[in-house]
Amino acid sequence: MSSASLGLAALAVYTLVLVAVAEIARRARKSRTPADHFLAGRELGVFVLFLTLYATTYSGNSLLGYPGEAYRRGFSWIMATGFMMAIIFAFHALVPRLRPVAVRYEFVTPGDWIRYRFGTEPGGKALLFGVSLLMTIALASFLLTQLIAMGHVTSQVTDGLVPYWVGVVGLAGMILLYETVGGMRAVAWTDAAQGVLMLLGLSALLGWLIGTAGGLESMTRELYELRPEAVRVPDARECANWGSTLVLLGLASVIYPQAIQRIYAARSGLALRRSLSIMTFMPLTTTLVVTLIGLAAISRFEHLGALEADTVMPRLLADWAASGPIGAGLAILVFLGALAAMMSTADSVLLSLGSVIASDLLGRSRLEANTTRLGTNIAAVVMAGAVILALSPRLTIWRLIELKMELLVQCVPAFLLAIHWRGFRARPALWGLGVGAVLAIGSVLLGVKRIGGLHVGVLALLVNAGIATVGSLRPLARPHPAP
């Protein structure tokens, strides 16, 4: 059997397993309420919670976008490991205060925090709408990147037996099926298996690459000969970009709706703390690995374009599979792990999209089964739109990541500032959110990505937080006494 046929067979078996898991999860559900469907009844223990956090955090963004960016930029992209560590640091600033309130008031969506914190204040409802709208846009972009990544991986590894468009459409349909049928239980259970596959597969791929390159030192020398700029010491502008990206990813990733909902879904505070403790070490075993994979690809594929660079991971898998039976088997393992990571993130995003739109944007009750049904229907519509866009990708995966983060990060003050400062008020937060979002969107329309190496979205966040802080420090207007 050829490596392409082996990849196709593995894909077929994997999708059948997903269908089985969805059916088991459907039978395990206790009700059709949003809490049971979107949060798995708040029963996720340490092991499953850790793996679902891991598989969701390290997705198509990490497995295709990061190697692609490392291929384009060289060793300076080693900073990506720091981005992922910054996420864990920021989690510790949010979780200890958010978790007890979420448990006490049975939060289901990120908007429940906004309702609780600002619900009775002037501007509270508008702030809820604004935050939810930006989260919806960010989630839709997140879903799009996963679909693009899945199409690339299936097409390359099966050597075209599964065309790009079939990979996008078929796997999107599969995600929609098991997310709708099994809810968060199916998502979390499949994430657990997907996380294990990804860890094993990436370690094996890096070992093969470094071994065939003659070691890291030999690989670095070859990079210097082929592309000297790939190993140069970063200049001041690049260092500014490092710091900017640390802030952008470290803060925005913490308020991913799917990440917040996993805080709600934990069985206990202890289970959540232990899961996050293990997550602290994952950047070294994942982000660092995929960055080195992207660097190793430079000498193998010398003249890839910007969009083609996002395919270095599946191209390497195809090369590995052609090296012999053992390489083919291990390449299929990595293929399934990478595909699993993308699907796990896509299904988590889809689950959160439905709940955020139904409950936070449309205002449906989080206690009724009809809200669950509405959320799954909305998710199907959004998925269809994302599939259409994914069939003709126009931006690199990393650029899509930056765009969604620059919008999502504008929601940070409504969470991190509000949770640590009682005097933080809704109306100034709303003004800050609006100005920050306009600046971020305006920069996209004008084609401005960075100023002095800093992301426009990070500069917009500083303006956003400044407006919200100054406005909250001003005393509330007192009504004039009647004459």
C-alpha positions as CSV (number, residue, x, y, z in Angstrom):
1,M,0.0,0.0,0.0
2,S,1.4,3.4,-0.9
3,S,1.8,6.1,1.7
4,A,-1.0,8.1,0.1
5,S,-3.4,5.2,0.3
6,L,-2.3,4.5,3.9
7,G,-3.0,8.1,4.8
8,L,-6.5,7.8,3.2
9,A,-7.2,4.6,5.1
10,A,-6.1,6.2,8.4
11,L,-8.3,9.2,7.7
12,A,-11.3,6.9,7.1
13,V,-10.7,5.0,10.3
14,Y,-10.2,8.2,12.3
15,T,-13.5,9.7,11.1
16,L,-15.4,6.5,12.0
17,V,-14.0,6.7,15.5
18,L,-15.2,10.3,15.8
19,V,-18.7,9.2,14.9
20,A,-18.6,6.5,17.6
21,V,-17.4,8.9,20.2
22,A,-20.2,11.4,19.3
23,E,-22.8,8.6,19.8
24,I,-21.3,7.6,23.2
25,A,-21.3,11.2,24.3
26,R,-24.9,11.6,23.2
27,R,-26.0,8.7,25.3
28,A,-24.0,10.1,28.3
29,R,-25.7,13.5,28.3
30,K,-28.1,14.2,31.1
31,S,-30.2,17.0,29.5
32,R,-30.4,19.3,26.6
33,T,-29.7,22.4,28.6
34,P,-26.9,24.8,27.5
35,A,-24.9,23.9,30.6
36,D,-24.9,20.2,29.8
37,H,-24.4,20.6,26.0
38,F,-21.8,23.4,26.0
39,L,-20.0,22.6,29.3
40,A,-20.4,18.8,29.6
41,G,-22.3,19.2,32.8
42,R,-19.2,20.9,34.4
43,E,-17.7,17.4,35.0
44,L,-14.3,17.6,33.3
45,G,-11.5,16.1,35.5
46,V,-7.8,16.9,35.5
47,F,-6.7,14.5,32.7
48,V,-9.4,15.3,30.2
49,L,-9.4,19.0,31.0
50,F,-5.7,19.2,30.5
51,L,-5.8,17.4,27.2
52,T,-8.8,19.4,25.9
53,L,-7.0,22.7,26.9
54,Y,-3.8,21.4,25.2
55,A,-5.4,20.2,22.0
56,T,-7.5,23.4,21.7
57,T,-4.5,25.7,22.4
58,Y,-2.2,24.0,19.9
59,S,-4.2,23.9,16.7
60,G,-3.8,24.5,13.0
61,N,-2.4,27.9,14.0
62,S,0.4,26.2,15.8
63,L,0.9,23.2,13.5
64,L,0.8,24.9,10.1
65,G,0.9,28.6,10.9
66,Y,4.0,28.5,13.2
67,P,6.2,26.3,11.0
68,G,5.2,28.5,8.0
69,E,6.2,31.6,9.8
70,A,9.5,30.0,11.0
71,Y,10.2,29.1,7.4
72,R,9.5,32.7,6.3
73,R,11.4,34.5,9.1
74,G,14.1,32.1,10.3
75,F,15.5,31.7,13.8
76,S,13.9,34.9,15.1
77,W,10.6,32.9,15.2
78,I,12.0,31.0,18.2
79,M,10.2,33.7,20.2
80,A,6.9,31.8,19.5
81,T,7.7,29.6,22.5
82,G,7.5,32.7,24.7
83,F,4.1,33.6,23.3
84,M,2.6,30.4,24.5
85,M,4.2,30.7,27.9
86,A,2.8,34.2,28.2
87,I,-0.7,32.7,27.7
88,I,-0.3,30.5,30.8
89,F,1.0,33.5,32.8
90,A,-2.1,35.5,31.9
91,F,-4.4,32.6,32.7
92,H,-3.1,32.8,36.3
93,A,-4.2,36.4,36.4
94,L,-7.8,35.5,35.4
95,V,-8.7,32.1,36.6
96,P,-8.4,32.4,40.5
97,R,-10.9,35.2,40.5
98,L,-13.2,34.2,37.7
99,R,-13.7,30.5,38.6
100,P,-15.4,31.0,42.0
101,V,-17.8,33.6,40.6
102,A,-18.6,31.4,37.6
103,V,-19.3,28.4,39.8
104,R,-21.5,30.3,42.2
105,Y,-23.7,31.9,39.4
106,E,-23.4,29.0,37.0
107,F,-21.9,30.8,34.1
108,V,-22.1,29.2,30.6
109,T,-20.8,31.8,28.2
110,P,-18.1,34.6,28.5
111,G,-21.0,37.1,28.4
112,D,-22.3,35.8,31.7
113,W,-19.3,37.5,33.4
114,I,-20.1,40.8,31.7
115,R,-23.8,40.5,32.8
116,Y,-22.7,39.8,36.3
117,R,-20.1,42.5,36.5
118,F,-21.8,45.3,34.6
119,G,-25.4,44.3,34.2
120,T,-27.0,47.1,36.2
121,E,-24.7,49.9,35.1
122,P,-25.4,52.4,32.3
123,G,-23.8,51.0,29.2
124,G,-23.6,47.4,30.5
125,K,-25.9,45.9,27.9
126,A,-24.1,47.7,25.1
127,L,-20.7,46.5,26.5
128,L,-22.0,42.9,26.5
129,F,-23.1,43.3,22.9
130,G,-19.7,44.8,21.8
131,V,-17.6,42.2,23.6
132,S,-19.8,39.4,22.2
133,L,-19.6,40.8,18.6
134,L,-15.8,41.0,18.7
135,M,-15.6,37.5,20.1
136,T,-17.9,36.2,17.4
137,I,-15.7,37.7,14.7
138,A,-12.6,36.3,16.3
139,L,-14.1,32.9,16.6
140,A,-15.2,32.9,12.9
141,S,-11.7,33.8,11.9
142,F,-10.3,31.1,14.1
143,L,-12.6,28.5,12.5
144,L,-11.5,29.7,9.0
145,T,-7.8,29.1,9.8
146,Q,-8.5,25.5,11.0
147,L,-10.5,24.6,7.9
148,I,-7.6,25.9,5.7
149,A,-5.1,23.9,7.7
150,M,-7.2,20.7,7.5
151,G,-7.5,21.1,3.7
152,H,-3.8,21.5,3.3
153,V,-2.9,18.6,5.5
154,T,-5.3,16.0,4.0
155,S,-4.4,17.0,0.4
156,Q,-0.6,16.8,0.9
157,V,-0.5,13.7,3.0
158,T,-2.8,11.7,0.7
159,D,-0.9,13.0,-2.4
160,G,-4.1,14.5,-3.8
161,L,-6.3,11.4,-3.3
162,V,-8.3,13.7,-1.0
163,P,-8.3,17.1,-2.8
164,Y,-8.0,20.3,-0.8
165,W,-11.7,21.2,-1.2
166,V,-12.9,17.7,-0.2
167,G,-10.7,17.9,2.9
168,V,-12.3,21.2,3.9
169,V,-15.9,20.3,3.2
170,G,-15.8,16.7,4.4
171,L,-14.0,17.4,7.7
172,A,-16.2,20.4,8.3
173,G,-19.2,18.2,8.0
174,M,-17.7,15.7,10.4
175,I,-17.0,18.3,13.0
176,L,-20.5,19.7,12.7
177,L,-21.9,16.2,13.2
178,Y,-20.1,15.2,16.4
179,E,-20.3,18.6,17.9
180,T,-24.0,18.8,17.3
181,V,-24.7,15.2,18.5
182,G,-22.3,15.0,21.4
183,G,-21.7,18.6,22.6
184,M,-18.8,19.4,24.9
185,R,-18.4,15.8,26.0
186,A,-17.7,14.6,22.5
187,V,-15.3,17.5,22.0
188,A,-13.4,17.0,25.2
189,W,-13.2,13.2,24.8
190,T,-11.9,13.5,21.2
191,D,-9.5,16.3,22.4
192,A,-8.0,13.9,24.9
193,A,-7.1,11.3,22.3
194,Q,-6.0,14.0,19.9
195,G,-3.7,15.6,22.4
196,V,-1.9,12.3,23.0
197,L,-1.5,11.7,19.2
198,M,-0.1,15.2,18.7
199,L,2.5,14.9,21.4
200,L,3.8,11.5,20.1
201,G,3.7,12.5,16.5
202,L,5.5,15.9,16.8
203,S,8.3,14.3,18.9
204,A,8.9,11.6,16.3
205,L,8.9,14.1,13.4
206,L,11.4,16.4,15.0
207,G,13.7,13.4,15.8
208,W,13.6,12.4,12.1
209,L,14.3,15.9,10.9
210,I,17.2,16.6,13.2
211,G,18.6,13.1,12.5
212,T,18.6,13.4,8.7
213,A,20.0,17.0,9.0
214,G,23.0,15.7,10.9
215,G,22.0,17.5,14.1
216,L,21.0,21.0,15.1
217,E,24.4,22.5,14.5
218,S,24.7,21.1,11.0
219,M,21.2,22.3,10.2
220,T,22.1,25.8,11.4
221,R,25.2,25.9,9.2
222,E,23.2,24.9,6.2
223,L,20.6,27.6,6.9
224,Y,23.4,30.2,7.0
225,E,24.7,29.1,3.6
226,L,21.2,29.1,2.0
227,R,19.7,32.1,3.7
228,P,22.0,34.1,6.0
229,E,19.2,36.4,7.1
230,A,17.5,33.4,8.7
231,V,20.1,33.1,11.4
232,R,21.0,36.8,12.0
233,V,20.6,38.5,15.4
234,P,17.3,40.3,15.6
235,D,17.4,44.1,15.3
236,A,15.6,46.6,17.5
237,R,12.5,46.6,15.3
238,E,12.3,42.8,15.5
239,C,12.7,42.8,19.3
240,A,9.9,45.3,19.5
241,N,7.8,42.9,17.5
242,W,8.6,40.2,19.9
243,G,7.3,42.2,22.8
244,S,4.3,43.3,20.9
245,T,3.4,39.7,20.0
246,L,3.9,38.5,23.5
247,V,1.3,41.0,24.7
248,L,-1.0,40.3,21.8
249,L,-1.1,36.5,22.1
250,G,-0.6,36.3,25.8
251,L,-3.6,38.5,26.6
252,A,-5.9,37.7,23.7
253,S,-5.6,33.9,24.0
254,V,-6.7,34.0,27.6
255,I,-10.1,35.4,26.7
256,Y,-10.8,32.9,23.8
257,P,-14.4,32.0,24.5
258,Q,-13.6,28.3,24.3
259,A,-10.8,28.7,26.9
260,I,-13.1,30.6,29.2
261,Q,-15.8,27.9,28.9
262,R,-13.3,25.3,29.9
263,I,-12.7,27.3,33.1
264,Y,-16.4,26.9,33.7
265,A,-16.5,23.2,32.7
266,A,-13.9,22.0,35.2
267,R,-15.1,19.6,37.8
268,S,-13.4,21.6,40.5
269,G,-10.9,24.4,41.2
270,L,-8.3,21.9,42.1
271,A,-8.7,20.0,38.7
272,L,-8.4,23.3,36.9
273,R,-5.2,24.4,38.8
274,R,-3.5,21.0,38.2
275,S,-4.4,21.1,34.5
276,L,-2.9,24.6,34.1
277,S,0.2,23.6,36.0
278,I,0.8,20.8,33.4
279,M,0.1,23.3,30.6
280,T,3.0,25.4,31.7
281,F,5.5,23.0,30.2
282,M,3.7,22.4,26.9
283,P,5.3,25.3,24.9
284,L,8.7,23.5,25.2
285,T,7.2,20.2,23.9
286,T,5.1,21.8,21.1
287,T,5.8,25.3,20.1
288,L,9.5,24.9,20.2
289,V,9.2,21.7,18.2
290,V,7.0,23.1,15.4
291,T,9.4,26.1,15.2
292,L,12.4,23.8,14.7
293,I,10.3,21.9,12.1
294,G,9.8,25.1,10.1
295,L,13.5,25.9,10.2
296,A,14.4,22.4,9.1
297,A,12.1,22.8,6.1
298,I,14.1,25.8,4.7
299,S,16.8,23.5,3.3
300,R,14.3,21.0,1.9
301,F,12.0,23.5,0.2
302,E,14.0,26.5,-0.8
303,H,11.6,28.6,-2.9
304,L,8.1,28.4,-1.4
305,G,5.9,31.5,-1.6
306,A,4.2,33.2,1.4
307,L,1.0,31.1,1.2
308,E,2.9,27.9,0.2
309,A,5.0,28.2,3.4
310,D,1.9,27.2,5.4
311,T,2.2,23.8,3.8
312,V,5.7,22.9,5.0
313,M,4.4,20.6,7.7
314,P,2.4,18.3,5.3
315,R,5.2,18.5,2.7
316,L,7.6,17.2,5.3
317,L,5.2,14.4,6.2
318,A,4.9,13.4,2.6
319,D,8.8,13.2,2.4
320,W,8.9,11.2,5.6
321,A,6.3,8.7,4.4
322,A,8.4,8.2,1.2
323,S,11.5,7.2,3.2
324,G,10.3,3.7,4.0
325,P,7.7,1.6,5.8
326,I,8.7,2.9,9.3
327,G,8.7,6.5,8.1
328,A,5.3,6.0,6.5
329,G,3.8,4.7,9.7
330,L,5.2,7.4,11.8
331,A,4.2,10.1,9.3
332,I,0.6,8.8,9.4
333,L,0.8,9.1,13.2
334,V,1.9,12.8,12.9
335,F,-0.7,13.4,10.2
336,L,-3.5,12.1,12.5
337,G,-2.1,14.1,15.5
338,A,-2.0,17.3,13.4
339,L,-5.4,16.7,11.9
340,A,-6.8,15.9,15.3
341,A,-5.4,19.1,16.8
342,M,-7.0,21.2,14.0
343,M,-10.3,19.4,14.4
344,S,-10.3,19.7,18.2
345,T,-9.8,23.5,17.9
346,A,-12.4,23.8,15.2
347,D,-15.0,21.9,17.1
348,S,-14.3,23.9,20.3
349,V,-14.7,27.1,18.3
350,L,-17.9,26.0,16.8
351,L,-19.3,25.0,20.1
352,S,-18.4,28.4,21.6
353,L,-19.7,30.3,18.5
354,G,-23.2,28.8,18.9
355,S,-23.4,29.6,22.6
356,V,-22.1,33.1,22.3
357,I,-24.4,34.1,19.5
358,A,-27.5,32.4,21.0
359,S,-27.0,33.6,24.6
360,D,-24.9,36.7,24.5
361,L,-25.8,38.4,21.2
362,L,-29.4,37.2,20.9
363,G,-30.2,37.2,24.6
364,R,-31.7,33.7,24.9
365,S,-31.9,32.1,28.3
366,R,-29.0,29.9,29.3
367,L,-31.4,27.6,31.1
368,E,-33.6,26.5,28.3
369,A,-33.1,23.6,25.8
370,N,-34.3,25.8,23.0
371,T,-31.1,27.9,23.4
372,T,-29.0,24.8,22.8
373,R,-31.0,24.0,19.6
374,L,-30.6,27.6,18.4
375,G,-26.9,27.6,19.1
376,T,-26.3,24.4,17.1
377,N,-28.3,25.8,14.1
378,I,-26.3,29.0,14.2
379,A,-23.1,27.0,14.3
380,A,-24.1,25.2,11.2
381,V,-24.7,28.4,9.3
382,V,-21.4,29.9,10.4
383,M,-19.6,26.7,9.4
384,A,-21.1,26.9,5.9
385,G,-19.8,30.5,5.5
386,A,-16.4,29.6,6.8
387,V,-16.1,26.6,4.3
388,I,-16.9,28.9,1.4
389,L,-14.1,31.3,2.4
390,A,-11.7,28.5,3.1
391,L,-12.0,27.1,-0.4
392,S,-10.1,30.2,-1.7
393,P,-7.6,31.3,1.0
394,R,-6.1,34.7,0.4
395,L,-4.0,35.3,3.6
396,T,-1.4,33.3,5.4
397,I,-2.5,31.4,8.5
398,W,-0.3,33.6,10.7
399,R,-1.8,36.8,9.3
400,L,-5.3,35.5,10.0
401,I,-4.1,34.7,13.6
402,E,-2.9,38.3,14.0
403,L,-6.1,39.8,12.7
404,K,-8.3,37.9,15.0
405,M,-6.1,38.6,18.0
406,E,-6.0,42.3,17.3
407,L,-9.7,42.4,17.6
408,L,-10.1,40.0,20.5
409,V,-7.5,41.7,22.6
410,Q,-9.8,44.8,22.8
411,C,-12.0,42.7,25.1
412,V,-9.2,42.2,27.7
413,P,-10.0,45.3,29.9
414,A,-13.6,44.1,30.4
415,F,-12.2,40.9,31.9
416,L,-8.7,41.5,33.4
417,L,-9.2,45.1,34.6
418,A,-12.8,44.5,35.7
419,I,-12.0,41.4,37.7
420,H,-9.2,43.1,39.7
421,W,-10.7,46.6,40.0
422,R,-14.1,47.2,41.6
423,G,-14.1,50.8,40.4
424,F,-13.9,49.8,36.7
425,R,-17.1,51.0,35.0
426,A,-19.1,49.9,32.0
427,R,-19.5,53.1,30.1
428,P,-15.8,54.0,29.9
429,A,-15.1,50.3,29.1
430,L,-17.5,50.6,26.2
431,W,-15.9,53.7,24.9
432,G,-12.5,52.2,25.2
433,L,-13.7,49.0,23.4
434,G,-15.2,51.0,20.6
435,V,-12.2,53.2,20.0
436,G,-9.8,50.2,20.2
437,A,-11.9,48.2,17.7
438,V,-12.2,51.1,15.2
439,L,-8.4,51.6,15.3
440,A,-7.7,47.9,14.8
441,I,-10.2,47.6,12.0
442,G,-9.1,50.8,10.4
443,S,-5.5,49.6,10.3
444,V,-6.6,46.5,8.4
445,L,-8.5,48.6,5.9
446,L,-5.5,50.9,5.4
447,G,-3.1,48.0,5.1
448,V,-1.0,49.1,8.2
449,K,0.2,46.0,10.2
450,R,2.7,47.5,12.6
451,I,4.1,50.9,13.7
452,G,7.7,50.8,14.8
453,G,7.5,47.0,15.1
454,L,4.4,47.1,17.4
455,H,1.1,45.7,16.3
456,V,-1.6,48.3,15.7
457,G,-3.9,46.1,17.8
458,V,-1.6,46.4,20.8
459,L,-1.3,50.2,20.4
460,A,-5.2,50.2,20.1
461,L,-5.4,48.2,23.3
462,L,-3.3,50.8,25.1
463,V,-5.6,53.6,23.9
464,N,-8.6,51.4,24.8
465,A,-7.3,50.7,28.4
466,G,-6.3,54.3,28.8
467,I,-9.8,55.6,28.0
468,A,-11.5,53.0,30.2
469,T,-9.1,53.7,33.1
470,V,-9.4,57.5,33.0
471,G,-13.1,57.3,32.5
472,S,-13.5,55.0,35.5
473,L,-11.4,57.3,37.7
474,R,-13.7,60.3,37.0
475,P,-16.4,60.7,39.7
476,L,-19.9,59.7,38.6
477,A,-22.1,62.7,37.7
478,R,-24.5,63.6,40.4
479,P,-28.0,64.8,39.5
480,H,-28.6,68.6,40.3
481,P,-31.0,69.2,43.1
482,A,-34.5,70.3,42.0
483,P,-35.0,74.1,42.2
